[in-house]
Amino acid sequence: MGAGGVNSNPLLARSPGDAQLDRAVGQWLSWDKNPKTKAQFEILVRNWMNKELRDRLCCRLTFGTAGLRSAMGTGFCYINDLTVIQSTQVSIVEGI
């Protein structure tokens, strides 16, 4: 990623060494542009709340027959700005 990439993020400096979780945390920190959800997420990362981080990041919200259904919150399995944008892009590409 080069200078200033995910690897240089001070929030990742205390990584617990879980490659899947590290990757998901890095993606969320890079992709989430909403200051409110980003601030909530940074609290989880600073405290390395691994179970909570894994629950929020290591699954994906999916577009089902009833549309997007989940609680609103921070992470890939909740409804938020990032997951709505991502789901919409996938739906357009796949022709859903």
N, C-alpha and C positions, 0 to 999 in steps of 0.2 A: 504493500500500500504506500510505501514511501514515507517521507517526513510528514508528521502531522496526522498520520493514519490512526486506525484503531489501536495499533500496538503502542502508540505513544500516549494514549489516554491514561491519565493518572488514576482513573476509577478502575482500570483493569490491572493496575500494578499489583494488587493483592489477590489475584486470581487463585481460586482453589485448585486449579489444574484439571478441571473437567472440560475436555476439548469441546464437546457439544454445547455446554452451557457458556463457555468462553466465547464461542463463535456467535451464539444467539445474543449474548449481551453486547458484543461488539456491533452486530447488525442493528440492534435496537438503538444503541447510542448514536450510530451513524445516520440512521434513517428517520428517527422520530424528530419532527420539527416543531411539535407542539410544546411550548414551554411548560404548560401545566403537567402533562403526562410525563415529560422528560424529567421534571423536578421530582415527581413521585417515584419514578424509576431510579433516579440517582440515589435516593435514600435507601432503597433496597440493595443497590450495588455497594454503596459505602459500608453498609452493615453486613455485606455478603450473606444475605438471607437466602441461602442456596435452595432450600425447598420451595420457597415462595417464587424465586426467580425461575426455577425449573418449571413449576406449575404454570407460570405466566408465559414462558418463552418456548418451551420444548413441545408445543402442540400448535396447531393452526386453526383459526376460525375458518369454517368452510361455508360456502354458499350452498344451502340446501333448498328443498322444495318450498320452504317457508321463508326463504331469503336468509339474511344474516341474523342469527339469534344467539345472543350471549349478553352478559352484563356489560355495562360500560366500564372500562378500566384501562390500565396500562399493561401491555403485553400482546403477543401475537394471538392469544386465544380469547381476547376481549374485543368489544367494539370500541374503536377509537379512530382518530383521523387516519393513521397509517394503515390499519387493517381494512378500513372501508376503501381507501384508494387502491390498495393491493388487490382486494377482492374484485373490485370493479375492473381493474386492468386485466386480471385473469379471465373474467367473464367475457370481456370484449374479445380477447385473443382466442378463447375457446368457442366463442359463438353461443354462449349460454343466454 
